[in-house]
């Protein structure tokens, strides 16, 4: 048994002061406070002093980092991304595809399914683990496609989805879809029945189509405000539906570029502590100097840390630890509250059992952060991740 101690531990349902956590065989055995009783004796005792123990962060929307894209065919791509992720406290993630030629998407899904089956799972030691796939595109709006290649967009047909599902061997956990497209309701019904989280995004939908999609099983929204029909006081559209429906969680890119800090505060206030989810939408440029990088089948330019393609925003260079700090600052939340948006809430969104919390029986995936939210150490399955 290993015992870890720290000034504070965030479960994140509770905050434990003068905390200890016992871990055995990659799983949390017990969590407690020295104020109540002493920690059990362990083979090893690690004290993090004034640090704060938090659950390992979960990124539901990430295209790459460290110069690599999740759709890269080279074998070293995902390991490089996973090494970069743990540096920023992320222990679980959904590799996210972008719209591309159909055959390229199918090949990428097969490779990502291999990675999920080989490296994913409940106990993943010493690294960030892919726990499913996020399919972003090609079932999105031409009007709100962002930088997704227009020629490769496809209508939401169940036959096409079946091809994706078979290629991914059932490992699609999240799918972004525009609810105004013909065939979307039928596809939402089908995918939701298989446990896929249907996320509304890249959409020009009016309110009625949004409400119809939610009734059909859509339960989340992709990078809220970005690539969406604007909110109008007489035409609330997709944003009006997402912001006011308690059945729908929403993720946002809290980098201060994609969404103004005031709008981050607005979104966090509307969705609240339980339904606000942080993502990075990071590209291969995350953690890299300015230059040119791949995003699926296109090349994006990065200047002063801002990713663009033909003048449009194209993903980000955001890291999850910075997103947590930004949400705390922009929304006026405590750091502990912001941590929940990167841990408990994304785990609930895509039903990741045993992730996003520190409690007996869950995997010992956690990060140690400073009072200012900087990541000091990361552990996956109770094993320290080497930066």
GUVEXKOL-560297 format. One record per residue (C-alpha): x, y, z; residue in one letter. Coordinates in steps of 0.05 Angstrom, whole numbers, padded with zeros to 5 digits, always signed. Example, Ala and Ser with C-alpha at 12.3 -4.5 7.8 and 13.67 -1.06 7.14 Angstrom:
2
+00246-00090+00156A/+00273-00021+00143S/
This chain:
387
+00000+00000+00000X/+00023+00071-00016X/+00002+00131+00024X/+00001+00201-00004X/-00008+00263+00040X/-00020+00337+00023X/-00046+00401+00052X/-00111+00391+00014X/-00147+00340-00030X/-00205+00354-00077X/-00250+00294-00090X/-00282+00340-00123X/-00348+00330-00087X/-00312+00350-00023X/-00249+00386-00002X/-00208+00349+00050X/-00157+00389+00090X/-00095+00358+00120X/-00109+00300+00074X/-00083+00229+00062X/-00099+00179+00008X/-00083+00105+00009X/-00071+00069-00057X/-00062-00005-00072X/-00053-00040-00139X/-00068+00024-00177X/-00134+00037-00141X/-00154+00083-00085X/-00168+00045-00021X/-00186+00102+00026X/-00186+00178+00032X/-00184+00214+00098X/-00159+00272+00140X/-00107+00273+00195X/-00156+00318+00232X/-00201+00256+00241X/-00150+00199+00245X/-00081+00179+00223X/-00069+00149+00155X/-00058+00073+00153X/+00013+00049+00150X/+00039+00038+00079X/+00100+00010+00045X/+00114+00079+00018X/+00094+00148+00042X/+00098+00209-00004X/+00084+00277+00025X/+00066+00333-00024X/+00071+00387+00030X/+00031+00449+00011X/+00008+00418-00054X/-00064+00399-00071X/-00084+00330-00095X/-00138+00332-00149X/-00166+00279-00196X/-00130+00270-00262X/-00157+00318-00314X/-00199+00291-00371X/-00198+00323-00440X/-00258+00304-00484X/-00236+00344-00544X/-00163+00343-00565X/-00134+00336-00634X/-00061+00333-00615X/+00000+00365-00582X/+00076+00359-00581X/+00077+00367-00657X/+00032+00307-00669X/-00040+00298-00691X/-00084+00240-00667X/-00099+00224-00740X/-00025+00216-00756X/-00007+00148-00783X/+00061+00146-00750X/+00065+00100-00689X/+00100+00151-00645X/+00044+00203-00650X/-00002+00181-00593X/+00055+00166-00544X/+00083+00236-00556X/+00015+00267-00544X/+00004+00226-00481X/+00071+00246-00453X/+00053+00319-00464X/-00016+00310-00432X/+00009+00284-00366X/+00055+00344-00359X/-00009+00385-00354X/-00047+00339-00307X/-00088+00301-00359X/-00093+00226-00347X/-00151+00208-00393X/-00172+00236-00460X/-00215+00225-00522X/-00172+00231-00585X/-00214+00274-00630X/-00218+00267-00706X/-00235+00322-00754X/-00271+00322-00821X/-00228+00290-00874X/-00237+00244-00934X/-00280+00185-00913X/-00226+00132-00921X/-00177+00173-00879X/-00228+00179-00823X/-00240+00103-00826X/-00165+00089-00822X/-00157+00137-00764X/-00215+00105-00726X/-00183+00036-00734X/-00116+00061-00707X/-00149+00097-00650X/-00190+00036-00632X/-00125-00004-00629X/-00098+00047-00580X/-00160+00047-00536X/-00158-00029-00533X/-00084-00033-00520X/-00073+00027-00474X/-00141+00046-00448X/-00180+00014-00391X/-00193+00024-00318X/-00122+00021-00292X/-00071+00053-00338X/-00005+00064-00305X/+00044+00120-00316X/+00012+00155-00376X/-00049+00189-00404X/-00098+00138-00432X/-00146+00143-00491X/-00213+00119-00464X/-00254+00127-00528X/-00259+00169-00590X/-00292+00235-00604X/-00317+00240-00676X/-00320+00314-00693X/-00347+00318-00763X/-00365+00302-00817X/-00439+00309-00796X/-00435+00385-00786X/-00463+00448-00817X/-00433+00479-00880X/-00451+00547-00852X/-00414+00535-00786X/-00360+00486-00807X/-00303+00529-00782X/-00240+00501-00815X/-00269+00431-00829X/-00259+00419-00904X/-00324+00434-00939X/-00314+00381-00993X/-00310+00326-00940X/-00373+00343-00901X/-00426+00288-00904X/-00501+00285-00888X/-00517+00247-00824X/-00537+00180-00851X/-00541+00117-00808X/-00505+00077-00862X/-00445+00123-00858X/-00445+00122-00782X/-00446+00046-00784X/-00382+00047-00824X/-00350+00092-00772X/-00377+00049-00715X/-00349-00015-00745X/-00281+00017-00759X/-00278+00043-00687X/-00302-00025-00661X/-00353+00010-00617X/-00304+00058-00584X/-00338+00122-00606X/-00356+00155-00540X/-00375+00224-00566X/-00399+00251-00633X/-00410+00324-00652X/-00470+00334-00697X/-00509+00392-00725X/-00582+00380-00707X/-00612+00420-00765X/-00586+00371-00817X/-00634+00322-00850X/-00626+00254-00818X/-00595+00280-00753X/-00654+00260-00708X/-00653+00188-00732X/-00578+00184-00723X/-00581+00216-00654X/-00632+00162-00633X/-00587+00106-00660X/-00521+00131-00631X/-00551+00149-00563X/-00579+00079-00557X/-00508+00053-00564X/-00482+00097-00507X/-00451+00152-00550X/-00454+00222-00522X/-00486+00264-00576X/-00457+00334-00574X/-00490+00391-00612X/-00440+00434-00648X/-00415+00465-00712X/-00487+00483-00722X/-00533+00538-00749X/-00594+00506-00717X/-00655+00545-00696X/-00685+00532-00628X/-00737+00482-00652X/-00685+00436-00684X/-00643+00441-00621X/-00701+00421-00576X/-00718+00363-00623X/-00646+00337-00619X/-00645+00342-00543X/-00711+00303-00539X/-00680+00251-00585X/-00620+00241-00538X/-00569+00296-00549X/-00541+00314-00481X/-00480+00359-00492X/-00454+00418-00534X/-00387+00425-00568X/-00344+00487-00554X/-00403+00530-00537X/-00407+00597-00575X/-00354+00575-00625X/-00379+00551-00693X/-00451+00563-00671X/-00509+00607-00693X/-00504+00671-00652X/-00552+00684-00595X/-00606+00734-00615X/-00660+00760-00569X/-00716+00743-00619X/-00681+00682-00648X/-00647+00645-00590X/-00625+00587-00635X/-00580+00531-00611X/-00547+00574-00558X/-00614+00591-00527X/-00631+00518-00523X/-00564+00495-00496X/-00556+00550-00444X/-00625+00540-00414X/-00636+00465-00415X/-00614+00429-00352X/-00609+00363-00390X/-00550+00390-00430X/-00478+00400-00408X/-00432+00445-00449X/-00358+00449-00460X/-00318+00511-00475X/-00248+00532-00494X/-00226+00577-00437X/-00164+00606-00470X/-00188+00678-00473X/-00182+00675-00549X/-00240+00631-00571X/-00287+00660-00519X/-00280+00727-00484X/-00271+00720-00409X/-00338+00754-00397X/-00373+00701-00441X/-00336+00646-00403X/-00367+00675-00340X/-00435+00678-00373X/-00431+00605-00397X/-00406+00581-00329X/-00463+00618-00294X/-00515+00590-00342X/-00492+00517-00339X/-00469+00519-00267X/-00419+00478-00228X/-00445+00411-00251X/-00455+00422-00326X/-00395+00464-00345X/-00340+00424-00379X/-00271+00447-00399X/-00237+00423-00463X/-00174+00446-00498X/-00189+00432-00572X/-00113+00430-00575X/-00077+00417-00640X/-00008+00390-00654X/+00017+00460-00639X/+00003+00454-00564X/+00069+00456-00527X/+00106+00476-00589X/+00136+00541-00616X/+00102+00583-00669X/+00102+00550-00738X/+00060+00507-00784X/+00027+00443-00759X/-00023+00391-00783X/-00096+00388-00761X/-00125+00327-00794X/-00116+00338-00869X/-00101+00413-00866X/-00042+00455-00844X/-00052+00508-00791X/-00007+00567-00776X/+00010+00587-00705X/+00031+00657-00686X/+00036+00682-00614X/+00004+00616-00594X/-00058+00627-00637X/-00077+00573-00688X/-00109+00596-00753X/-00125+00570-00822X/-00141+00621-00877X/-00155+00672-00823X/-00202+00628-00782X/-00188+00600-00713X/-00167+00528-00721X/-00163+00493-00653X/-00118+00519-00598X/-00052+00513-00562X/-00088+00510-00495X/-00069+00461-00440X/-00119+00435-00389X/-00083+00462-00328X/-00085+00532-00359X/-00158+00522-00376X/-00172+00507-00302X/-00135+00569-00279X/-00170+00611-00331X/-00240+00587-00312X/-00225+00603-00240X/-00202+00673-00259X/-00254+00689-00312X/-00315+00661-00276X/-00294+00680-00206X/-00296+00607-00185X/-00250+00577-00133X/-00195+00533-00160X/-00230+00474-00129X/-00294+00490-00167X/-00256+00498-00232X/-00223+00430-00221X/-00291+00396-00224X/-00302+00423-00295X/-00240+00385-00317X/-00252+00321-00277X/-00320+00301-00250X/-00361+00337-00303X/-00327+00308-00365X/-00328+00239-00333X/-00404+00245-00323X/-00414+00273-00393X/-00387+00211-00428X/-00400+00162-00371X/-00328+00145-00353X/-00338+00099-00294X/-00285+00106-00240X/-00254+00169-00269X/-00257+00242-00250X/-00261+00230-00175X/-00218+00209-00117X/-00257+00158-00076X/-00248+00086-00053X/-00250+00039-00112X/-00232+00089-00166X/-00168+00088-00206X/-00111+00126-00173X/-00107+00178-00229X/-00089+00244-00198X/-00048+00307-00204X/-00013+00349-00151X/-00022+00423-00163X/+00003+00486-00129X/-00041+00539-00096X/-00038+00575-00163X/-00060+00514-00203X/+00007+00495-00233X/+00017+00420-00242X/+00074+00394-00199X/+00066+00319-00210X/+00018+00271-00244X/+00002+00199-00227X/-00036+00149-00269X/-00056+00083-00238X/-00016+00103-00176X/+00048+00108-00217X/+00084+00174-00225X/+00086+00200-00297X/+00156+00222-00316X/+00155+00289-00351X/
